[in-house]
């Protein structure tokens, strides 16, 4: 079982879209995948048509029930542990809890042997939920937009990864960054690509660039994945290539 976090402290860089697409592609290849929605905005849950779940990751984290009870089937191989905006209370409720950085990691242990991948959709912040995601994960990937502010987010999340490795989770590996909503026609885009290579190292910028594609924005509004909504679109093709690259790493 491999645990992967998709993380960037900036919002709107495609974390949730990435988790949904990568997870479904892995599930279609025969892998059993559990997605965990750790963003109190609950966009992953809502985008998959789960608006008012009875069991959630916050219920698991608050010891109300076991993690197995919160798993909802999206298809035969694709599962989701949803959340609601009430997850935002986690930061406050656990502020003085001893071992608060390891709560998610300890809960996930119950899924050992029951799936091939757990993929974590972390919130757009560097708070306790993100620290829990990085504490539980073995690998982390960082989606970025070709915008200057997005690169600031990359720098900050790389610093956080280093600190988590040093103090909390020595086994955490930064596996790479990748561009989302990429438009190679823009001069700024090409310039920032070189800047990212300098920041993370050329080998840590994934070769697959997720192109600007309206289908990626339309699919979740209809409660569908990109493979359901537009399987031949650039977005679906790019995410298939990205998933192959992630598997190869």
N, C-alpha and C positions, 0 to 999 in steps of 0.2 A: 504494500500500500504506500503510495507516494502522496505527500501533502504539499500542495502548491498554493502559494498566496499570490494574488494579483494586487499590486499595491502602488499607490502614488497619493501623496497628500493633496494634490490638486484634484478638484472635481471636473467632470466633463471631459476626461481624457480617454474614456472608453473602458474602464475597469469592468463594469457590469456587462456590457456587450461582449467583452472578451471572455468573461467567465461563462456566460450562457453559450456562446458559439463554440469555444474550445471544449467545454464539457459535453455538448451534444455530439460534436464530431468524434470525440473519444468513445462515447457510448455507442455510436453507430458502427464503430470498428470492433465492437464486442466487449469493450471494457466497461466495468461497472463503476459509475462515477457518482459521488455525493457532492453537491454544491452546498455551501453554507453562506447564507446571506448575513453578513456582519455590518451592513450599512443601515442605520436606522431610517434612512429614506425608503428602504424596502423596495428599491426599483427592480432588483432581480426577481423578487417574489411577485410583485405586481406584473412585471413583464412576462411572467410565465403563467399569469392568470390566477394567482393566489392572493386574494385581497384581504381576507379575514381568516387566517389560519387558527385552528384550535390549539395547536401545539407549535411552539416557536423555539428558536435558539435562545431567546432571553429566558424562557421558562427552564431550559436546560441549564443555563449558566447560573440561574438563581435557585437551582436544586429543587425545582417543583416536580420534575419527572426526568426519566432517563432520556438520553439522546436518541435511542432507537424509536421512542414514541413520537419524536418530532419529525421523523423522515416522511416526506410525501413523494409518491412516485409520479414522475413526469412521463416517462415511458419505461419499458422493461429494464433498461440498464441505466437510466438517468433519474437521479433522486435529488430532492431539495430539502434542506432544513431552512424554512422561511423565517422571517422576522417581521416585526411591525415597528412603528416609531417608538414604542415603549422600550425598545432596546437602548435608546439614548440614556435611560436611567442607570445603565450599567456603570458608566463612568463615575456617577455620584455614589451609588450604593456600595461600590467596591473600593472606594477611595482609601479606606483604612484597613482593608482586608489583607491579611498576611498571605503572601503567595499569589496575589491577584493577577500577576503576569502569566501564571500557568493554568488558570482556570479552564480555558478552552482546551489546552493541550491535554489536561487530565480527563476531560469529558470525551474527547475524541478517541481515547484509548478503547472505549467500548465498541468502536466500529472496526477494530483491528481484525483483518481476515474476512471482512464482509464486503469489501470493495477494492477496486484497483487504484482509484484516485479519490482524494478529497481536494476540492478546489474552493478556496476562500475568497469571497468578494469583500475586501476590506473597505472601510469608510474613507472619505476624503479628508483625513486628518491624521495627526500623529499621536492620537490619544490612546487610552487604555485598550480599546477594541483592536486597533491596529497593532499594538504591542502584543496582544494576545494572539493575533493572527501570525505574526512573525515568530513568536515563541513556539507556536505549534507546527509551523511549516518546516519543510526540508529545503524547499526551493522557493525563490521569489522572482517574479517577472514584473517589470515596470512599464506600463504603457505611457506614451507621451504624445503630445501634439507638437507640431512644428510651430510653436509659439515661444517667445522668450520666457514668459511666465511659467510655461510648462517645464522648461529646463531648470528653473529655480526649484520647482517641485522635485525634479529628478535629483538634483544635488542634495536636497534635504532628506529625501528617502534613502539615498545611499549612505548618508551620515547615520541615519537611524538604524539601517541594516548593520552597519559596522558596530554600533553600540550594542545592539541586541546580540550580535555574535560574541562580543567581548564579555557581556555581563549575564546574558540570559540563555541564549541558544547557540552554543559553539558550532553546532552542525548545520546551521542555516547557510545556504549558498545563494548568492545573487547569480542567477542564470542568464540575465540579459534584459535589455530594454528594447522596445520596438515602437515604431511610429504607427499611430492610429490617425485616421482621416488625413492621409498623406496626399499632397498635391504637388507632384514633382515639377509642375510648370512654374511654380512660384520661386523666385530667386531666394526669398527668405528661407523657404523650405530646404533648398539645397545647401545654403550656408549653415543652417542649424544642424543639418545632418552631419557635417564635418565637425561641428562643435560637440555634438554628442559622442562621436567617435573618440575625440580627444578626452572627453570627460570619463567615459567608461572603458575605453580601449576598443579598438576596431572589432575584435572578436566577440565583444559583449553587446554589440548592436546587431540584433537579429537581421537576417537577410530579407525576411518577408516584411513588406510595408503594407499596412492595411489602407487601401485607397479610399478617398472620399466616395461614399456610396449612400444614396438616399434610402435604399432598402434597409440598411442597418438601423436607421432612425425610425423607419415606419413599422418594422416588425414588432418591437415591444409594445407599441401603442395598440396593437391588435391582439396582444397576448400570445404572440407566436415567436418562435426562434427564427433566425435568418435562414436555416435550412428548410424549415416549413414554408416560410413566406416567399423566399426567392432563392432557391437552391442553385441557380445558374448565375446569380449576380456576382459582380466583382467582389462584394463583401464576403459572400460564401466561399468563393474560390480562394481569396486571400487568407481567410481564417483556416481553411483546410491546409494550406501551405504552412501557415504559422504553427498549426498543431503538429504537423509532421516534423517541423524544425524543433519544437519543444520536446517531442518524443525522442528525437535523435540526440538531444542533450542530456 
